Amino acid sequence: MKRIFFIMSVCVALLLASCGGMKQTMTGNTGGSRNPFGDDFHKMPNAEIDTDDWFGASGVASGPKARIPEIYKTALTNGQNIIRQKMKHAYKGAVDDYMNSFGNNAGTDYQSKIEAAGTQIIDVIVGETREVKEPIYSDVDDKGNTTCYLALRVYKKDLANKLTDAVANVVLEDEKLSIRFQESQFRERMKQSFKDFKENN
């Protein structure tokens, strides 16, 4: 009986120790912070989210401190790519919604031309994007690397108008498309789709 009690006591002690270790690991109290942004941060530095007024993104890149200009360019490109995908997603949603208003006989060629025209403008707009705050760099780690964080925005004001104007110019070159294209309706759907898009909320 004493032996059984002893074995049970050892098992309970091991179980408690195991749970304590798991708790430490989960909370990060293992002698060093498990937060990727360090002890002083609770969210990504220069974090930028989508709002009614702009598409936001955080550009992040790491590398040797001697290559800070290259790290900055990579962070900028990464952030621009995120915004590009958001804008294209919102744009495609607006185009799909617009095309659905015509029913099933609208035609894929019609939709493809509209999507292509908008995509070209989006690429130009995103290519001109710059950061809205000063870049933040982490401390240099043991390997000599630092991480750059950028906050980027593309403002939604006039964005729907620019895209609609570009699409209208393409449509005018095609007689069949120009007959079917309803510019004012398309413009309003663009504005609503961009306003509603908030990926982070």
Backbone as CSV, one residue per row, in Angstrom:
resi,resn,N_x,N_y,N_z,CA_x,CA_y,CA_z,C_x,C_y,C_z
1,MET,0.828,-1.185,0.000,0.000,0.000,0.000,0.879,1.257,0.000
2,LYS,1.933,1.239,0.843,2.845,2.381,0.887,3.516,2.584,-0.466
3,ARG,3.819,1.437,-1.114,4.493,1.529,-2.404,3.583,2.162,-3.462
4,ILE,2.312,1.783,-3.444,1.345,2.364,-4.393,1.192,3.858,-4.137
5,PHE,1.106,4.233,-2.858,0.975,5.649,-2.494,2.192,6.436,-2.953
6,PHE,3.388,5.833,-2.804,4.622,6.487,-3.219,4.642,6.712,-4.732
7,ILE,4.230,5.701,-5.499,4.210,5.799,-6.967,3.230,6.878,-7.414
8,MET,2.062,6.909,-6.756,1.055,7.920,-7.101,1.573,9.324,-6.799
9,SER,2.280,9.472,-5.685,2.829,10.772,-5.312,3.846,11.256,-6.333
10,VAL,4.695,10.326,-6.800,5.696,10.672,-7.809,5.016,11.096,-9.110
11,CYS,3.968,10.372,-9.508,3.246,10.705,-10.746,2.609,12.086,-10.663
12,VAL,2.005,12.385,-9.531,1.374,13.689,-9.346,2.435,14.797,-9.396
13,ALA,3.577,14.562,-8.751,4.648,15.551,-8.742,5.169,15.810,-10.163
14,LEU,5.331,14.728,-10.942,5.793,14.874,-12.325,4.779,15.615,-13.178
15,LEU,3.508,15.319,-12.955,2.439,15.981,-13.708,2.409,17.480,-13.421
16,LEU,2.536,17.834,-12.136,2.543,19.249,-11.757,3.750,19.974,-12.335
17,ALA,4.878,19.316,-12.306,6.090,19.917,-12.858,5.965,20.125,-14.358
18,SER,5.338,19.145,-15.016,5.143,19.243,-16.460,4.224,20.400,-16.803
19,CYS,3.127,20.539,-16.064,2.176,21.630,-16.302,2.838,22.981,-16.059
20,GLY,3.660,23.038,-15.023,4.357,24.285,-14.732,5.291,24.673,-15.853
21,GLY,5.961,23.674,-16.424,6.871,23.941,-17.538,6.128,24.404,-18.768
22,MET,4.949,23.775,-19.012,4.141,24.186,-20.153,3.660,25.610,-19.986
23,LYS,3.240,25.957,-18.773,2.760,27.308,-18.511,3.870,28.320,-18.742
24,GLN,5.074,27.965,-18.287,6.195,28.873,-18.490,6.474,29.085,-19.968
25,THR,6.430,27.981,-20.733,6.710,28.077,-22.158,5.668,28.918,-22.867
26,MET,4.401,28.733,-22.505,3.323,29.454,-23.159,3.344,30.941,-22.829
27,THR,3.742,31.278,-21.622,3.757,32.686,-21.233,5.084,33.352,-21.552
28,GLY,6.053,32.540,-21.951,7.337,33.115,-22.342,8.286,33.340,-21.186
29,ASN,7.994,32.839,-19.987,8.852,33.066,-18.829,9.891,31.959,-18.694
30,THR,10.703,31.806,-19.704,11.721,30.756,-19.676,13.115,31.366,-19.629
31,GLY,13.198,32.564,-19.087,14.498,33.202,-18.991,14.730,34.219,-20.088
32,GLY,13.838,34.263,-21.086,13.953,35.240,-22.166,12.598,35.420,-22.818
33,SER,12.342,36.591,-23.365,11.043,36.869,-23.976,10.838,36.039,-25.231
34,ARG,9.600,35.541,-25.412,9.247,34.825,-26.638,8.501,35.748,-27.597
35,ASN,8.344,37.004,-27.218,7.710,37.994,-28.072,8.678,38.349,-29.199
36,PRO,8.293,38.177,-30.486,9.232,38.453,-31.585,9.632,39.920,-31.687
37,PHE,8.891,40.817,-31.000,9.218,42.237,-31.068,9.914,42.727,-29.805
38,GLY,10.284,41.804,-28.895,10.997,42.188,-27.688,10.061,42.489,-26.531
39,ASP,10.642,42.681,-25.359,9.859,42.898,-24.138,9.050,44.181,-24.171
40,ASP,9.489,45.179,-24.928,8.857,46.492,-24.891,7.689,46.634,-25.862
41,PHE,7.389,45.601,-26.656,6.341,45.700,-27.655,5.256,44.659,-27.418
42,HIS,4.022,45.059,-27.679,2.897,44.135,-27.600,2.222,43.972,-28.949
43,LYS,2.653,44.724,-29.939,2.179,44.558,-31.304,3.327,44.933,-32.241
44,MET,3.155,44.620,-33.515,4.211,44.923,-34.469,4.484,46.429,-34.525
45,PRO,5.745,46.832,-34.480,6.061,48.259,-34.632,5.597,48.766,-35.998
46,ASN,5.126,49.990,-36.026,4.647,50.605,-37.268,3.526,49.802,-37.922
47,ALA,2.721,49.116,-37.100,1.604,48.350,-37.655,0.593,49.302,-38.293
48,GLU,0.108,48.943,-39.457,-0.849,49.781,-40.182,-2.018,48.912,-40.638
49,ILE,-3.241,49.314,-40.277,-4.422,48.536,-40.638,-5.287,49.293,-41.633
50,ASP,-6.237,48.581,-42.239,-7.158,49.197,-43.193,-8.233,49.989,-42.457
51,THR,-8.645,51.108,-43.044,-9.728,51.923,-42.510,-10.659,52.303,-43.660
52,ASP,-11.674,53.103,-43.356,-12.547,53.617,-44.414,-11.771,54.500,-45.387
53,ASP,-10.680,55.090,-44.919,-9.964,56.095,-45.708,-8.734,55.580,-46.457
54,TRP,-8.163,54.467,-46.027,-6.963,53.984,-46.706,-6.793,52.475,-46.569
55,PHE,-6.003,51.917,-47.490,-5.489,50.550,-47.379,-4.162,50.665,-46.644
56,GLY,-3.956,49.829,-45.630,-2.725,49.894,-44.859,-1.956,48.595,-44.890
57,ALA,-0.660,48.692,-44.702,0.183,47.494,-44.635,1.461,47.816,-43.882
58,SER,2.052,46.801,-43.286,3.347,46.928,-42.616,4.386,46.175,-43.428
59,GLY,5.417,46.891,-43.851,6.509,46.240,-44.561,7.600,45.847,-43.583
60,VAL,8.065,44.603,-43.688,9.062,44.089,-42.746,10.171,43.366,-43.512
61,ALA,11.408,43.607,-43.110,12.543,42.896,-43.701,13.705,42.896,-42.722
62,SER,14.515,41.847,-42.775,15.677,41.717,-41.887,16.939,41.484,-42.694
63,GLY,18.066,41.837,-42.075,19.343,41.600,-42.724,20.480,42.233,-41.951
64,PRO,21.720,42.106,-42.446,22.891,42.669,-41.763,22.799,44.189,-41.655
65,LYS,23.241,44.733,-40.551,23.148,46.179,-40.328,23.926,46.968,-41.389
66,ALA,24.923,46.342,-42.000,25.704,47.028,-43.034,24.905,47.200,-44.326
67,ARG,23.761,46.526,-44.420,22.942,46.591,-45.637,21.583,47.234,-45.365
68,ILE,21.571,48.227,-44.500,20.311,48.880,-44.123,19.554,49.452,-45.333
69,PRO,20.207,50.087,-46.309,19.442,50.581,-47.468,18.706,49.462,-48.212
70,GLU,19.349,48.307,-48.350,18.721,47.179,-49.027,17.581,46.599,-48.188
71,ILE,17.779,46.578,-46.859,16.720,46.091,-45.966,15.490,46.988,-46.090
72,TYR,15.731,48.287,-46.118,14.631,49.243,-46.268,13.861,49.000,-47.569
73,LYS,14.584,48.839,-48.687,13.931,48.624,-49.974,13.104,47.336,-49.972
74,THR,13.640,46.304,-49.334,12.909,45.031,-49.271,11.642,45.176,-48.432
75,ALA,11.740,45.886,-47.303,10.572,46.121,-46.457,9.514,46.912,-47.215
76,LEU,9.949,47.906,-47.985,9.022,48.709,-48.781,8.322,47.854,-49.834
77,THR,9.086,47.031,-50.523,8.505,46.148,-51.543,7.517,45.171,-50.923
78,ASN,7.872,44.610,-49.762,6.973,43.668,-49.086,5.655,44.334,-48.718
79,GLY,5.740,45.552,-48.171,4.530,46.275,-47.809,3.694,46.635,-49.023
80,GLN,4.345,47.054,-50.100,3.636,47.394,-51.331,2.903,46.175,-51.898
81,ASN,3.532,45.017,-51.830,2.898,43.793,-52.332,1.641,43.450,-51.534
82,ILE,1.690,43.686,-50.225,0.513,43.425,-49.386,-0.634,44.352,-49.785
83,ILE,-0.325,45.648,-49.951,-1.357,46.607,-50.349,-1.891,46.284,-51.744
84,ARG,-1.001,45.894,-52.649,-1.426,45.545,-54.006,-2.454,44.416,-53.971
85,GLN,-2.181,43.391,-53.175,-3.113,42.265,-53.089,-4.454,42.689,-52.498
86,LYS,-4.430,43.557,-51.499,-5.677,44.051,-50.899,-6.490,44.833,-51.916
87,MET,-5.823,45.740,-52.636,-6.522,46.553,-53.625,-7.102,45.705,-54.743
88,LYS,-6.332,44.732,-55.210,-6.823,43.864,-56.279,-8.001,43.019,-55.795
89,HIS,-7.942,42.593,-54.550,-9.040,41.802,-53.981,-10.315,42.645,-53.921
90,ALA,-10.202,43.875,-53.423,-11.361,44.762,-53.335,-11.871,45.123,-54.724
91,TYR,-10.944,45.348,-55.654,-11.332,45.708,-57.021,-12.065,44.554,-57.703
92,LYS,-11.513,43.352,-57.576,-12.156,42.189,-58.208,-13.546,41.956,-57.617
93,GLY,-13.681,42.177,-56.303,-14.991,42.017,-55.674,-16.005,42.988,-56.246
94,ALA,-15.564,44.226,-56.497,-16.456,45.233,-57.070,-16.820,44.879,-58.509
95,VAL,-15.836,44.389,-59.278,-16.096,43.998,-60.666,-17.066,42.820,-60.708
96,ASP,-16.852,41.826,-59.847,-17.761,40.671,-59.799,-19.178,41.112,-59.469
97,ASP,-19.284,42.015,-58.505,-20.599,42.517,-58.103,-21.259,43.268,-59.254
98,TYR,-20.474,44.069,-59.941,-20.991,44.824,-61.091,-21.440,43.879,-62.204
99,MET,-20.627,42.870,-62.493,-20.954,41.930,-63.565,-22.195,41.106,-63.228
100,ASN,-22.373,40.788,-61.954,-23.539,40.006,-61.543,-24.842,40.753,-61.805
101,SER,-24.754,42.069,-61.851,-25.967,42.857,-62.109,-26.463,42.682,-63.541
102,PHE,-25.585,42.148,-64.416,-25.980,41.910,-65.804,-26.506,40.493,-66.019
103,GLY,-26.365,39.642,-65.028,-26.786,38.258,-65.199,-25.685,37.416,-65.811
104,ASN,-26.026,36.236,-66.273,-25.046,35.273,-66.775,-24.588,35.537,-68.203
105,ASN,-25.213,36.498,-68.896,-24.876,36.718,-70.303,-23.920,37.889,-70.511
106,ALA,-23.229,38.304,-69.449,-22.335,39.462,-69.565,-21.098,39.141,-70.390
107,GLY,-20.573,37.931,-70.255,-19.410,37.540,-71.050,-18.108,37.677,-70.291
108,THR,-17.264,36.633,-70.376,-15.986,36.636,-69.657,-14.993,37.602,-70.281
109,ASP,-15.088,37.825,-71.593,-14.168,38.752,-72.257,-14.389,40.170,-71.749
110,TYR,-15.626,40.532,-71.562,-15.999,41.837,-71.020,-15.393,42.010,-69.639
111,GLN,-15.564,41.016,-68.775,-15.045,41.093,-67.416,-13.521,41.108,-67.401
112,SER,-12.893,40.310,-68.246,-11.435,40.238,-68.295,-10.827,41.582,-68.671
113,LYS,-11.433,42.271,-69.634,-10.913,43.578,-70.059,-11.049,44.614,-68.946
114,ILE,-12.167,44.571,-68.236,-12.380,45.506,-67.128,-11.376,45.244,-66.008
115,GLU,-11.167,43.970,-65.665,-10.222,43.624,-64.607,-8.798,44.006,-64.993
116,ALA,-8.423,43.766,-66.234,-7.059,44.075,-66.687,-6.796,45.576,-66.645
117,ALA,-7.779,46.373,-67.049,-7.608,47.832,-67.049,-7.385,48.341,-65.634
118,GLY,-8.157,47.845,-64.672,-8.008,48.271,-63.283,-6.702,47.808,-62.671
119,THR,-6.301,46.596,-63.006,-5.069,46.036,-62.458,-3.846,46.861,-62.859
120,GLN,-3.828,47.339,-64.085,-2.706,48.169,-64.547,-2.605,49.456,-63.734
121,ILE,-3.738,50.081,-63.456,-3.737,51.315,-62.674,-3.312,51.044,-61.234
122,ILE,-3.788,49.934,-60.668,-3.418,49.562,-59.299,-1.904,49.406,-59.192
123,ASP,-1.287,48.761,-60.173,0.168,48.563,-60.141,0.908,49.895,-60.159
124,VAL,0.400,50.851,-60.934,1.031,52.176,-60.996,0.895,52.893,-59.662
125,ILE,-0.314,52.875,-59.098,-0.570,53.562,-57.828,0.279,52.972,-56.709
126,VAL,0.318,51.661,-56.626,1.078,51.004,-55.560,2.574,51.245,-55.727
127,GLY,3.039,51.312,-56.952,4.459,51.552,-57.213,4.930,52.907,-56.709
128,GLU,3.993,53.835,-56.520,4.339,55.166,-56.028,4.152,55.294,-54.517
129,THR,3.781,54.207,-53.854,3.528,54.231,-52.414,4.816,54.433,-51.624
130,ARG,4.736,55.285,-50.606,5.851,55.476,-49.689,5.342,55.384,-48.256
131,GLU,6.261,55.269,-47.316,5.871,55.104,-45.920,5.242,56.371,-45.367
132,VAL,4.352,56.211,-44.386,3.677,57.361,-43.775,4.280,57.708,-42.412
133,LYS,5.191,56.884,-41.928,5.902,57.150,-40.678,7.376,56.845,-40.899
134,GLU,8.205,57.331,-40.006,9.626,57.002,-40.104,9.828,55.508,-39.888
135,PRO,10.726,54.885,-40.651,10.976,53.459,-40.437,11.565,53.209,-39.055
136,ILE,11.221,52.067,-38.479,11.759,51.654,-37.182,12.691,50.464,-37.399
137,TYR,13.853,50.506,-36.742,14.813,49.403,-36.833,15.012,48.788,-35.455
138,SER,15.051,47.471,-35.425,15.284,46.776,-34.160,16.748,46.892,-33.753
139,ASP,17.038,46.522,-32.503,18.436,46.415,-32.083,19.121,45.333,-32.908
140,VAL,20.418,45.472,-33.063,21.189,44.467,-33.795,21.315,43.224,-32.926
141,ASP,20.989,42.050,-33.502,21.040,40.822,-32.727,22.449,40.235,-32.694
142,ASP,22.595,39.060,-32.090,23.911,38.427,-31.934,24.578,38.108,-33.263
143,LYS,23.773,37.970,-34.324,24.328,37.643,-35.640,24.606,38.894,-36.474
144,GLY,24.368,40.061,-35.892,24.627,41.311,-36.608,23.481,41.755,-37.504
145,ASN,22.296,41.185,-37.287,21.143,41.519,-38.116,20.201,42.503,-37.425
146,THR,19.512,43.296,-38.220,18.482,44.201,-37.728,17.222,44.012,-38.570
147,THR,16.078,44.419,-38.034,14.813,44.294,-38.742,14.197,45.674,-38.923
148,CYS,13.740,45.932,-40.148,13.116,47.211,-40.486,11.602,47.040,-40.557
149,TYR,10.860,47.984,-39.943,9.397,47.985,-39.964,8.919,49.297,-40.582
150,LEU,8.105,49.190,-41.627,7.555,50.365,-42.299,6.033,50.375,-42.209
151,ALA,5.444,51.557,-42.145,3.990,51.708,-42.197,3.632,52.345,-43.537
152,LEU,2.774,51.678,-44.311,2.412,52.149,-45.640,0.907,52.362,-45.757
153,ARG,0.520,53.330,-46.566,-0.900,53.584,-46.831,-1.106,53.957,-48.298
154,VAL,-2.252,53.535,-48.817,-2.759,54.062,-50.081,-4.137,54.606,-49.774
155,TYR,-4.301,55.909,-49.935,-5.571,56.544,-49.580,-6.651,56.207,-50.606
156,LYS,-7.852,55.949,-50.107,-8.953,55.515,-50.959,-9.640,56.675,-51.684
157,LYS,-9.425,57.883,-51.194,-10.056,59.041,-51.826,-9.601,59.144,-53.281
158,ASP,-10.539,59.252,-54.168,-10.314,59.374,-55.619,-9.800,58.080,-56.259
159,LEU,-9.578,57.040,-55.458,-9.090,55.783,-56.022,-10.123,55.167,-56.962
160,ALA,-11.390,55.156,-56.529,-12.456,54.605,-57.371,-12.598,55.404,-58.658
161,ASN,-12.423,56.722,-58.562,-12.529,57.566,-59.759,-11.404,57.272,-60.746
162,LYS,-10.196,57.108,-60.243,-9.053,56.813,-61.121,-9.257,55.477,-61.845
163,LEU,-9.718,54.485,-61.098,-9.923,53.164,-61.699,-11.069,53.188,-62.700
164,THR,-12.150,53.870,-62.347,-13.304,53.936,-63.249,-12.947,54.676,-64.533
165,ASP,-12.176,55.758,-64.417,-11.746,56.504,-65.602,-10.899,55.622,-66.520
166,ALA,-10.010,54.841,-65.909,-9.151,53.950,-66.703,-9.979,52.891,-67.417
167,VAL,-10.937,52.318,-66.711,-11.800,51.293,-67.308,-12.648,51.907,-68.419
168,ALA,-13.179,53.110,-68.175,-14.024,53.772,-69.176,-13.256,54.013,-70.470
169,ASN,-11.969,54.373,-70.356,-11.149,54.609,-71.550,-10.971,53.329,-72.361
170,VAL,-10.783,52.209,-71.664,-10.643,50.922,-72.346,-11.958,50.527,-72.998
171,VAL,-13.046,50.718,-72.275,-14.367,50.331,-72.767,-14.740,51.129,-74.021
172,LEU,-14.390,52.406,-74.059,-14.735,53.255,-75.204,-14.106,52.762,-76.501
173,GLU,-13.012,52.028,-76.391,-12.337,51.511,-77.578,-13.046,50.295,-78.163
174,ASP,-13.994,49.746,-77.422,-14.736,48.571,-77.868,-16.216,48.943,-77.941
175,GLU,-16.759,48.973,-79.145,-18.143,49.432,-79.330,-19.144,48.599,-78.538
176,LYS,-18.959,47.284,-78.543,-19.894,46.414,-77.823,-19.829,46.658,-76.320
177,LEU,-18.596,46.818,-75.819,-18.432,47.053,-74.385,-18.994,48.415,-73.982
178,SER,-18.773,49.425,-74.809,-19.214,50.776,-74.458,-20.731,50.866,-74.360
179,ILE,-21.442,50.058,-75.135,-22.901,50.053,-75.079,-23.393,49.508,-73.740
180,ARG,-22.687,48.538,-73.222,-23.134,47.865,-72.004,-22.618,48.517,-70.730
181,PHE,-21.516,49.243,-70.838,-20.863,49.792,-69.644,-21.661,50.948,-69.047
182,GLN,-21.966,50.841,-67.762,-22.689,51.887,-67.043,-21.720,52.534,-66.051
183,GLU,-21.110,53.616,-66.472,-19.999,54.215,-65.735,-20.369,54.643,-64.319
184,SER,-21.487,55.312,-64.158,-21.866,55.814,-62.826,-22.100,54.659,-61.849
185,GLN,-22.730,53.596,-62.338,-22.977,52.434,-61.483,-21.667,51.756,-61.093
186,PHE,-20.773,51.636,-62.058,-19.474,51.021,-61.810,-18.688,51.828,-60.781
187,ARG,-18.709,53.160,-60.921,-17.979,54.047,-60.022,-18.475,53.890,-58.577
188,GLU,-19.780,53.822,-58.399,-20.346,53.694,-57.058,-19.993,52.356,-56.427
189,ARG,-19.983,51.311,-57.224,-19.612,49.993,-56.688,-18.139,49.961,-56.279
190,MET,-17.303,50.663,-57.042,-15.890,50.767,-56.676,-15.741,51.457,-55.325
191,LYS,-16.383,52.594,-55.174,-16.276,53.370,-53.939,-16.718,52.548,-52.737
192,GLN,-17.836,51.840,-52.886,-18.363,51.058,-51.763,-17.466,49.889,-51.422
193,SER,-16.950,49.230,-52.447,-16.077,48.071,-52.212,-14.798,48.472,-51.494
194,PHE,-14.188,49.592,-51.898,-12.968,50.062,-51.254,-13.235,50.514,-49.822
195,LYS,-14.346,51.197,-49.621,-14.680,51.658,-48.282,-14.916,50.491,-47.334
196,ASP,-15.587,49.461,-47.816,-15.955,48.326,-46.957,-14.785,47.407,-46.640
197,PHE,-13.743,47.434,-47.485,-12.647,46.485,-47.314,-11.790,46.862,-46.116
198,LYS,-11.809,46.004,-45.113,-10.965,46.180,-43.921,-10.500,44.792,-43.513
199,GLU,-9.401,44.347,-44.084,-8.932,42.987,-43.885,-8.593,42.688,-42.430
200,ASN,-8.103,43.682,-41.698,-7.621,43.455,-40.328,-8.697,43.592,-39.267
201,ASN,-9.906,44.013,-39.666,-10.958,44.240,-38.677,-11.948,43.097,-38.646
